[in-house]
Each structure stands twice: as C-alpha cells, then as structure tokens.
C-alpha cells in the first residue's frame, strides 16, 4: 500500500512536470499553445493512470504554477479558467476510465466525455471570470473558437496519443494503479 502511494505521488510529480515543460515545445507562443494544447496531455494521462484525485490535483495546479513560474499562460483569465478546465479533465478521465467496463473503446469513450466536460467547465469558468473581472462578455463565439475551432489540432493529437499510451500502459500492466476511489 505504501509503495503504491509513493508510486502515485511520484507519477503525479512527473505529470505535473510534463505539464510545465511540454508547452515549451510550442515556443511559449499563446496561439500555437491554444491550438496544440500541450498541458492537456499529461493531465488527462494522470487521470487515466493515477485516478480522479490525482488528475484533479495536477490539473488544478499546473496552469497556475506555469503562469507564476514562466508567465504563460497569462494568469487572468486564461490560467485560472484553464485550471478549472484541466481539473475537470483529470477528474473526469480518472472517474470514467476506472468506472467503465473493460472494453477496447474504454479509453476513447472516456477521453471524449472528459474532453467535453472539461470544455464545458472552461466555458463556465471563462463566463464567470470575464463577467466579474474583465467586465467583458464571454460570447458563444468566444467559447466555440477557444473550445473547438482553434483547438482542433490538439483535440486530434489527444485522440491519437492518449489511447495509444493508455493501451501500451494497460498491456504493460501499469494501469490501473488506482483502486478504491484513488
């Protein structure tokens, strides 16, 4: 039990580090980062591998920590809204993956639902943040553009990379690590 907890904590640190480092591949250019979504990959994988609590925690921390350390994404409203979004991704991925019956499409179904939940949470968080702090309307056009239209390359990358990694980890018997709600 203790060794499993240490392994999960270590993996959380690894996924958090990846979420901080992967955006450097986009050259800290916000437009490319919002297209490729590099922080999403490790958070989603954390949920799949370590469970919903880990996915939630890593997702909640990563954007804010990255903003404070490296200045990107901008803290308000982007990193705050992303923090809610990624927390929802990680938690949903962990809950759904471990709750669904084992079948060959479990990772893809989990990923699709988690991505929709995360985007809805991002939209709600952005609506609140724009209204309260920016006094600017967060329109349906802004939501669709940010959640889907500009993000389609990252969405495709997630649907290609994550199921392959999850399948490889399952075959190596490295998933599921999470048990009893963890």
C-alpha positions in Angstrom: 0.0 0.0 0.0 2.7 2.5 1.0 4.8 1.6 -2.2 1.7 2.2 -4.4 1.1 5.6 -2.7 4.7 6.6 -3.3 4.5 5.5 -6.9 1.3 7.5 -7.4 2.9 10.6 -5.8 5.9 10.2 -8.0 3.8 9.9 -11.1 1.8 13.0 -10.1 5.1 14.9 -9.9 6.1 13.5 -13.3 2.8 14.5 -14.9 2.9 17.9 -13.3 6.5 18.4 -14.6 5.4 17.4 -18.1 2.5 19.8 -17.9 5.0 22.6 -17.1 7.6 21.6 -19.7 5.6 20.4 -22.8 4.4 24.0 -23.6 8.0 24.9 -24.3 7.6 22.8 -27.5 5.2 25.5 -28.7 7.8 28.2 -28.1 5.7 30.0 -25.5 3.5 31.3 -28.3 0.0 31.5 -27.0 -1.7 31.0 -30.4 0.2 27.7 -31.0 -0.3 26.5 -27.4 -4.1 27.1 -27.7 -4.0 25.0 -30.9 -1.9 22.1 -29.7 -3.0 22.0 -26.0 0.3 20.6 -24.6 -0.7 20.9 -21.0 -3.8 18.7 -21.5 -2.0 15.5 -22.4 -0.2 14.9 -19.1 -3.3 15.9 -17.1 -5.5 13.6 -19.0 -3.0 10.8 -18.7 -2.6 11.4 -14.9 -6.3 10.9 -14.5 -6.2 7.6 -16.5 -3.1 6.3 -14.7 -3.4 7.6 -11.1 -7.1 8.2 -10.7 -9.5 11.1 -10.4 -8.0 12.8 -7.3 -4.6 12.9 -8.9 -6.0 14.1 -12.2 -8.0 16.8 -10.4 -5.0 18.0 -8.3 -2.5 18.1 -11.2 -5.0 19.8 -13.5 -5.8 22.4 -10.9 -2.2 23.2 -10.1 -0.5 23.0 -13.5 -1.8 26.1 -15.3 -1.5 28.4 -12.3 2.0 27.2 -11.4 3.1 27.5 -15.0 1.7 31.0 -15.2 3.5 32.0 -11.9 6.8 30.4 -13.0 7.0 31.2 -16.7 4.4 33.9 -17.3 2.4 31.7 -19.7 -0.5 31.3 -19.8 -1.5 34.7 -18.5 -2.9 34.3 -15.0 -6.1 36.2 -15.5 -8.4 34.9 -17.1 -6.5 32.2 -19.0 -4.6 30.2 -16.4 -7.5 30.4 -13.9 -10.0 29.2 -16.4 -7.6 26.5 -17.6 -7.1 25.4 -14.0 -10.8 24.6 -13.7 -10.8 23.0 -17.2 -7.8 20.8 -16.6 -9.0 19.8 -13.1 -12.3 18.7 -14.8 -10.3 16.8 -17.5 -8.2 14.9 -14.9 -11.1 14.1 -12.6 -13.4 13.0 -15.4 -10.8 10.9 -17.0 -10.0 9.1 -13.8 -13.6 8.6 -12.8 -14.9 7.4 -16.1 -11.9 5.2 -17.0 -12.0 3.3 -13.8 -15.8 3.1 -13.7 -16.4 1.9 -17.3 -16.4 -1.8 -18.0 -13.3 -3.0 -19.7 -13.6 -2.9 -23.5 -11.4 -1.9 -26.3 -13.0 1.5 -26.7 -13.0 2.5 -23.0 -10.1 4.9 -23.4 -11.6 6.7 -26.4 -15.1 7.0 -24.8 -13.5 8.2 -21.5 -11.4 10.7 -23.4 -14.3 12.1 -25.5 -16.5 12.6 -22.4 -13.7 14.0 -20.3 -12.9 16.5 -23.1 -16.5 17.6 -23.4 -16.8 18.0 -19.6 -13.5 20.0 -19.5 -14.5 22.3 -22.3 -17.9 23.0 -20.6 -16.2 23.8 -17.3 -13.7 26.1 -19.2 -16.7 27.9 -20.8 -18.4 28.3 -17.4 -15.3 29.5 -15.7 -14.5 31.9 -18.5 -18.0 33.2 -18.4 -17.7 34.0 -14.7 -14.1 35.4 -15.0 -14.9 37.6 -17.9 -18.0 38.9 -16.3 -16.5 39.6 -12.8 -13.0 40.7 -13.6 -12.9 41.9 -17.2 -16.4 43.3 -17.5 -16.4 41.8 -21.0 -19.0 39.4 -22.3 -17.9 35.9 -22.9 -19.8 35.1 -26.0 -20.8 31.8 -27.7 -18.4 32.8 -30.5 -15.5 33.1 -28.0 -16.5 29.7 -26.4 -16.7 27.9 -29.8 -13.5 29.4 -31.0 -11.5 28.6 -27.9 -13.0 25.2 -27.1 -13.2 23.7 -30.6 -12.3 25.8 -33.7 -8.7 26.9 -32.7 -8.1 23.7 -30.6 -8.8 21.1 -33.3 -5.1 20.2 -33.9 -4.7 19.5 -30.1 -8.0 17.6 -30.0 -6.9 15.3 -32.8 -3.5 14.9 -31.1 -5.2 13.9 -27.9 -7.4 11.3 -29.7 -4.3 9.8 -31.3 -1.7 9.9 -28.5 -3.7 9.2 -25.3 -5.5 6.0 -26.3 -2.2 4.6 -27.7 -0.3 5.4 -24.4 -3.2 4.1 -22.3 -3.3 0.9 -24.4 0.5 0.4 -24.0 0.3 1.0 -20.3 -2.6 -1.5 -20.0 -0.6 -4.1 -21.9 2.4 -3.5 -19.6 0.0 -3.9 -16.6 0.8 -0.4 -15.4 -2.9 0.6 -15.4 -4.9 0.5 -13.3 -2.8 1.9 -10.4 -5.8 3.5 -8.8 -8.0 1.5 -6.6 -10.8 2.2 -4.1 -11.5 5.7 -5.4 -7.9 6.7 -5.9 
